[in-house]
Amino acid sequence: MTKRAALYLRQSKSDDEGIERQTERTSALATARGWAVAGTYVDDDVTASKPRGPKTAWGRMLADSPELDVVIGVDLDRVVRSTRDLNTLIDHGLSLVTLDGEIDLTTADGEFRASMLAAIARFEVRRKGERQTRANAQRAAKGGVPKGTRLTGYTTDGAVVHDEAETVLALFDGFSTGLTLRTLSRDHDLTPSTVRTILMNSRYAGRRVYKGEVVGTGEWEAIVPGELFDSVARRLADPARKTNRTGSTARKHLGTSLFRCGECADRPTLRTAGSGGRYACIQCHLVRTMAPVDDFVLRLAEARLTQPDALAALTPDVDTDPLRDEHATLTERKATLAGLVADGTMTRDDVREAVERLNVRLAEIDRVLDSAGSPVALLTEEEQRSGLAALNLDRQRALIDTLMTVDLLRAPRGRRGFDPDSVVVAWR
């Protein structure tokens, strides 16, 4: 009975001449043996060192295995690169033939020989990978520009692309002044996830990261000051930002999830009721019309900012400059330790205790800086001239959140008009 042969052709990098040459040689072998070519399976630009799924030519060949007897390849490395692949062929009842001689997987001797060759191939793959990993770690520790996809704001060799860099800096500045990811994405024609990814990337602060750890200072020019990057990172990580329960990422009203219910002991934040013209508490069912409340709160905030002590009250009493300097020093020390681990000079166990102590102190400094408050919501001179009503909603909300807490009480029954006493404000 004539054997049914499958020609399996693979190369890691696309090269038409390579596949064409493999086709000629494997077809000639099938003809010399008198076998019928039942199918040709080509995996172009596919590495065998990674799993080959059902959508690859390898997967289709395995699916066709009931109609095949033998697989022909140029050499063993083209077909299998691990004992796992070898066992897969055996489990599908397929023999394997290469141009340098037949490997009969149906015999113990043939299976042993093929297993040894596959193990050697796997060893070469892993050794190459380890060499590449060490080279990448050493490059990172020296601050080299990372390889891969070009980062917005930089060329592939780390030079600044100035128009893109202006956009990146505008994103950091905007977020630090209270603008939301949604607003920034709309203003700069980006998606919110893209904005977030940019704001979380340490490379913009000139920091070299390897496997999630800062390992040193990069050889490229920083677009964002380190202090601004750290401030944005702390705000992104703040659990208090995660108050969205409706699925919407855009706030449409001044007090939604910001104003609180003054009737409930635990002071839950208020939600939007009905078509959006009222605030409501889901616990005690307090309902207040938005417009007069919003107008009153904004007028209070505007009046507060005209008082001489307003800026002093919002300025941290703590001298944060030494803390920020210490934070930068400790971060650099942590990066140095990470670099020593990355280039193999020290192991993770060697530096674990020192890194834990640094993390504890860094967390303490972060807590102090956070508790000291942030002046990001303060008005610029131009905004002061225009008034609070001219600000966009994000800036208004950030300003209110910085200045005060607002608790709403039920409006007195039988009284017409807005009652200022039903809005309880506590200045921060």
N, C-alpha and C positions, 0 to 999 in steps of 0.2 A: 504494500500500500504506500502510495506517495505521501511523504510528509508534507504537512502544511506549515509554511514558514512565515514568520512575521519579521519584517525588517524594522529594527528599532534604531532610529538615528537621533542623536542628541548633541547639542553643543551649548556651552554656557553663554557665549556671546554671538550675536547674530552675524553670520558670515555665509552668504549663499554658496560660495565655492566650497566651504567645508561640508555642508549638507549634501551638495551635489557629488562630491568625491566619495562620501560615505555611501551614498546610494549606489554608485557604480561598483564599489568594491564588495558590498554585501550582496548585491544582485548577482555579481559574478560568482560568488561562493555558492549561492542557492542553485544557480545553473549547473555548476560543476558537480554538486551533490545530487542533482536530479530532483530537487524539491520544488514544489509549487509555491510561489509567493502569494500568500492569502491576504496580505495586507501590509501597508507601509505606514509606520507611525513616526512622526517627526515632532520632536520637542526642540524648537529653535529658541535660543536665548533662555534656556531653563537649566538651572543647576540641579544636579542629582544629590547634592549634599543636604538639600531641604526636602520636606515631604512633597510628593507629586500627587495632587488630588485627582478626583475623577474626571475633571474637565481637561486634564493634560492628555497628551498622546499616550503616556505611560498608563494612565487610568483607563483610557479607552481600550488599550491593548489587553489589560487584565480583564476588562468586561467581555472581550471577544475570546478569551482563553478557551472556551469549549470548542471553538472552531479552529484552534491552533495546536501545533505539536511542538514547535521549536522557535526560539527567538534568536535572530542573528544580529550581532553587533560588531562594530569595528574592533573594540577591545572591551575588557571587563569594566573599565572606568566609565565608558560611555553608557553602560546599561545599569550597573549597580555600583553604589559607593558605600554600602553598609551591609552588614549581615541581615538587617531588617529587610532590605530590598531583595536579598538573595532568598530569604525564607518565604517572601511573598511569591516569588516565581515558583518555588518548590510547592507551596500550598496550592497554586493554580495548576499544577501538573505539567509545567513547561520545562523543556530542556533549554540549554543555552549553548550557543556556538559563537565563537569569536574567530577573527581572521587568523589569530596565532595558534588555533587548535581548539578542538571541541572540548567543552566541559560537560560531562554527562551528569546532570543533577539527579538522575534516577539511581545512581550507584553511590555507595558510601565513600569510595575513594574520590569520585568526582565532586561530591558535595564537600568533602574535607578540603580539597584543593581550592575550590571556589571560595570557601569560607575564609581560608588563609589569605587569599588574594584580596577579598573584600575587606578584611580586617586591616590589611596593610594600606589599602586605599583610604579607609576611614582614618587611620593614624595620620596619613599625610594631610588630609583635610583639617583635622584638629590642630596639628602642629602649625599649619599655615595660619589658621585662625588665631592661635595663641601669639604668634609673632606679630600679627596685625594688631591684636589687642594691646600688646606691650608698646608697639610703635604709636598707637593712638593715645595711650596713657602718657607717654613721654612728651608727645606733642602738646597735649592739653596742659601738662604741668609747666611747660615752657611758655604757655600763653598763646600758642599758635591759633590761627583762624580756623574754626571748625570746617570740615569738609561737608558737602551735601548741598541741600537746597539753599539758594540765595536768600538771605534774610532781608526783609524790607528795611530800607535805609542804608544798606551796605552792598557793595559789589562782592563777588565771590572771593576776592582776595582781601576783603576787609576795609576797602576805601569807602568813605562816606558818600552816599548819594544824597545831595543836599535837599532837593525838593521832597524826597521821601522822608528824610530825617526831620524836616519841619513838621510833617504830618505826625510822625511818631512822637515828637516832643509836644505837639498840640494835644495828642491823646493823653499823655501823662499829666500835662498841666490841667486839661479839662476835667479829668477824673479827680484830681486832687482838689479842685474847687467845687466838687459836688455833682458834676454831671454824671449821668448814669451810662452804663454800657450801651443801652438802647439809643440814647440821645447821641452819643459819640459816633455810633455806627451809622446813624442817619446823617449826621453832619458831614461825615467823611466817606460816605458811600462804601461802608464795610459791613460785615456781619458782626453781631455782638460777640460771637465766639472768637472771631479774628481779633477784635479789639482786646478781649480778655487775654488771648494768647500773646499779643504784643506786650501788654502791661505786665505779664508774668515772666518775660524773657530777660534774664540777668545780663545777657550780652549787651543790651542797650546801656547798661551802667558800666560797661568795660570789664565785666567779670567773666572769666573762663570757667565753664561748667563741664564736668565729665561724669556721666552716669548719675546725673541728678545732684552732684555735689560741686560747690564752687571750689576750684582747685588753684586759683591764682588770678592775676590781673592779665587781661588780654593785651595783645600787641596792637589792637586797633583803637581808634578814637571813640571815647564814650559819647553817646548822643544825649543821655540823660544823667544828671548829677546823681550820685549814689544816695544822697539824703532823700531826694524826690522819689527815687525808685523804692527805697525802703518804706517810705510813707505810704505809697500806693500799694505796696505788697501787704502792709499791715491792714489797710482798709479792705483790700480784697479778701483777706483771711478772717475778717471780723465776723463772728457768727451773728451779730446784731443786724447785718445786712440781709440775712436770709429770712425775711419776713413775708415773702410772697406765698400766699396760700391759694390763689386763684388760678395760677398758671400763666397769668399775663406778666410780661417783663417790663411793661411801661406804666408808670404812675400817671394818672390823668387828673388827679385832684390833690390839692394842697395837703389835706390832713389824713388821707387814706394811709393806714398802718403807721401813722405818726401821732395824731391826736389820740388821747386815751379816754376811756369811759370813767368819769368821776363818781359814778354811782356804784361801781363794783369794787370790792376790796382789793382785788389783784390787778386793777387798772389795765384791762385788756385794751389793745389798740382797736380803733374803729375801722369799719369797712364801708364800702360804698353800697347804698341801698337803692333798690328800684332802678330807675333810668339814669342814676348818677347825680341826682340833685340833693341827696341827703347822706349824712353819716349815720351809721347804725352800729349798735353793740349786739353781738349775737348771743350774749349771755342774759342781759336784763332787758333787751329790746328797746333801749333808749334810741330815739331817732331825732336828729337835728338837721335843719335846713343848712346847706353848705354856705351859700353866698354871704349871709350876714356874719357867720362865724369866721370865714376866711378873711373877709374885709376887716373885721375887728382885730384879728391876730396880726395881720400884715401892718395895720396902722400902729399897733402896740410895738411891734418890732422896729418899725421905722422911727418911732419916737424914742425908743430905747437907744438907738444908735446915735441920736443927736446929743445924748448926755455925755458930759466930759469924761466920766469914769467908765464909759462903755468899753473902750478899747482896753483899758487896764483890767477890767473885770474878765475880759475874754483872753487876755494874755497870760500864759502859764506863769505861776509864781516860781516854778522850778527852773533853774538855769539848765536848759537842755543841751547846750553846746558841748559841755564836757561829756555828757552821756552819749551824745552822738559820736564824739571822737572815740570814746571807749568802745562803742558798738562797732565802729569801723575797724579799730585795732583788733578786737576779738574776732571779727569776721575774717580779717586777713590772716590771723593766726590759725583759725580753723581751716581756711583754704590751704595754708601751707602744709598742715597735717594731712589734708585730703590729697594734696599733690604727692607727698611722700608715699602714701598708700598706692596712689595711681601708678607711680613709676616703679613700684616694687621695692623701694628702700625699706619700708616698714609694712607690717601687716595691720589689719583692722584691730586685732586684739591688742597690738602694741599701743595704739593711740586711743582706744575706746574710752578709757577713764578720763584722759585729758579732754576729749571731745565732749563727754558728758558734762564735765565741769563748765566748759565754755558755753554749752547749750543752756545750762541752768542760769548762768549770769546774763546771757543774751536775752533769755525770757524775762528776767527781772527788769532789765533795761527797757524792753519793749512794753512791759506793763506800766512803768513809770511814764514813758513817753506817751502812751495811749491815755493814761489818766490825766496827764498834763493838758490834754486837749489839743485841738488842731485849729489853727487860724484860717483854714482853707475857705470857710464860708463867709469871712469878712468881706465887706464891699470895697471895690476899688473906687477911686475918686469919680470916675465916669459913672459907675453904678449909683453912687451916692447922689449925683446930680439928677439922674434919671428917675430915681425912686424905686421902691421894691416892686411896684406893680409892673414895671418895665422888664423885670428879670424873667428868664424862662423858669418853668416850674421846678426843674432840678435845683437851680440856684436858690429859689425861694424855700424849698424844703430843707436844703442844707443849712441855710441861714437860720430858719426856725429851729431846727434840731440843735444848732450850736448855741442859740440864745436862750431857749426856754423849753419847758415841758408844758403841754396844754391838756387840761382835763375838762371834758364837757359834762355839764349837769343837765337835768331835765329843765325845760323852759317852764316857768311858773304858769299854772292854769289860770285862765281868765284874764291874763295880761296880754295886751296887744303890743306888737313891736318886739324888737330885739332887746333882751335883758343882758347887759354886760356881766352881771354877777353870775350868770350861768356858764361863764367861761373862766376857769381858774387857771391862772398862769403862775408858774414858779420859775424865776430867773435862775439861770445856771451861774 
